[in-house]
Amino acid sequence: MGRSYENIKVNLRGLPLDGYIILSRVIDNGIQILRVVSGYRNIESLFAEPDE
């Protein structure tokens, strides 16, 4: 359900709703909502690893 963001994080899916994107992943018992973010946010930056 929703768009795949596999290029950012494994099993990451996104569903747009009223200017927001609901980011989730499929788990054994259903889905887990990870974040709800503005559709204007840079989603890649939310999951980027901090520089060492």
Secondary structure, 3 states (H helix, E strand, C coil): CCEECCCCCCCCEEEEECCEEEEEEEECCEEEEEEEEECCCCHHHHCCCCCC
